Amino acid sequence: VQLQASGGGSVQAGGSLRLSCAASAHTFGIYAVGWFRQAPGKEREFVAAISRYGGNTYYADSVKGRFTISRDNAKNTVYQQMNDLKPEDTAVYYCAARYGGSSGQYYFGESDYAYWGQGTLVTVSS
């Protein structure tokens, strides 16, 4: 499956953005999906994950309550709504997908995912 991340941009602190991860697979619902980010000079880190069909979600503590991951399997797309953005959210955001697995399982390790999008840059100014 090929993934295309989009929706990044520049916003001021407190603003919002919605990222999209569009997949080439017509059966995207059977892929668990995660969002990761990499800030300048830092390692890539987990942000959020959603299980196949969207039943379960999981968030990093740093974004809990501000970010929401969701999916529309009819559109083969996973979203990440990001509210109350902070300068420390500045990073390149990547979506990743994993085929199969338990329907309720989400994954938060980079090695759990076989497919990666190209990344979209989010810049938050203070």
PABADO-821900 format. One record per residue (C-alpha): y, x, z; residue in three letters. Coordinates in pm, whole numbers, padded with zeros to 5 digits, always signed. Example, Ala and Ser with C-alpha at 12.3 -4.5 7.8 and 13.67 -1.06 7.14 Angstrom:
# PABADO-821900
-00450+01230+00780ALA;-00106+01367+00714SER;
# end
This chain:
# PABADO-821900
+00000+00000+00000VAL;+00355+00117-00071GLN;+00633+00046+00176LEU;+01005+00018+00104GLN;+01241+00028+00399ALA;+01595-00099+00357SER;+01887-00243+00549GLY;+02029+00067+00709GLY;+02399+00135+00722GLY;+02692+00230+00940SER;+02806+00007+01224VAL;+03012+00036+01536GLN;+02857+00028+01881ALA;+02766-00325+01978GLY;+02702-00426+01620GLY;+02385-00548+01453SER;+02168-00461+01157LEU;+01845-00600+01019ARG;+01598-00362+00864LEU;+01337-00476+00617SER;+01004-00320+00526CYS;+00872-00464+00201ALA;+00512-00397+00106ALA;+00343-00386-00230SER;+00026-00541-00090ALA;-00021-00913-00149HIS;-00230-00927+00167THR;+00022-00756+00391PHE;-00076-00982+00677GLY;-00386-00777+00740ILE;-00179-00465+00809TYR;-00043-00384+01152ALA;+00310-00245+01119VAL;+00530-00020+01324GLY;+00886+00109+01314TRP;+00965+00466+01408PHE;+01289+00663+01405ARG;+01399+01022+01385GLN;+01737+01128+01513ALA;+01900+01451+01394PRO;+01734+01747+01558GLY;+01473+01537+01733LYS;+01113+01442+01677GLU;+01018+01110+01533ARG;+00961+00846+01799GLU;+00807+00503+01822PHE;+01041+00202+01822VAL;+00845-00121+01778ALA;+00513-00254+01653ALA;+00367-00583+01543ILE;+00005-00682+01508SER;-00160-00828+01205ARG;-00030-01180+01142TYR;+00244-01120+01400GLY;+00078-01247+01713GLY;+00170-00954+01934ASN;+00463-00717+01951THR;+00545-00406+02152TYR;+00868-00213+02203TYR;+00983+00120+02330ALA;+01171+00086+02657ASP;+01488+00219+02493SER;+01512-00080+02258VAL;+01348-00356+02459LYS;+01573-00661+02476GLY;+01789-00541+02186ARG;+01547-00507+01895PHE;+01311-00771+01762THR;+01028-00705+01519ILE;+00895-00992+01312SER;+00710-01052+00990ARG;+00697-01295+00703ASP;+00359-01243+00545ASN;+00440-01484+00263ALA;+00712-01240+00160LYS;+00504-00930+00243ASN;+00789-00812+00463THR;+00838-00696+00821VAL;+01182-00707+00978TYR;+01350-00534+01265GLN;+01656-00710+01399GLN;+01870-00462+01591MET;+02142-00597+01818ASN;+02383-00430+02058ASP;+02342-00103+01875LEU;+02433+00217+02056LYS;+02527+00562+01924PRO;+02190+00690+02046GLU;+02022+00450+01802ASP;+02152+00666+01517THR;+01848+00785+01321ALA;+01646+00751+01008VAL;+01416+00453+01057TYR;+01070+00446+00906TYR;+00822+00166+00875CYS;+00452+00236+00877ALA;+00141+00028+00816ALA;-00221+00038+00918ARG;-00494-00152+00741TYR;-00733-00365+00938GLY;-00816-00340+01307GLY;-00822-00614+01563SER;-00597-00908+01476SER;-00410-00887+01805GLY;-00378-00512+01825GLN;-00055-00320+01781TYR;-00027+00055+01754TYR;+00241+00296+01872PHE;+00109+00636+01771GLY;+00215+00803+01450GLU;-00144+00901+01382SER;-00245+00535+01396ASP;-00066+00468+01069TYR;-00180+00576+00724ALA;+00106+00438+00515TYR;+00475+00523+00552TRP;+00796+00412+00389GLY;+01073+00649+00285GLN;+01314+00576+00569GLY;+01654+00414+00593THR;+01951+00566+00775LEU;+02123+00386+01060VAL;+02448+00532+01191THR;+02615+00385+01498VAL;+02963+00505+01587SER;+03125+00474+01927SER;
# end
